[in-house]
Amino acid sequence: MLALSILVIAVLVGVGLLQVYLSGDYGSFFRSIGIGLLLLLFSVGFYRKWHGT
């Protein structure tokens, strides 16, 4: 689950960087980073809950 989340975060960051490169708009990049961070926080929380640490 954590590996899948990291893959999705990498895709979000990649898409954000591509949008910055193509349009110069940093808003979409920071939005992608924010979504990725939220996904990472939820993934770590679920991992800890499922593994009891």
Buried (B, 14 or more C-beta within 10 A) or exposed (E): EEEEBBEBBEEBBEEBBEBBEEEEEEEBBEBBBEBBEEBBEEBEEEEEEEEEE
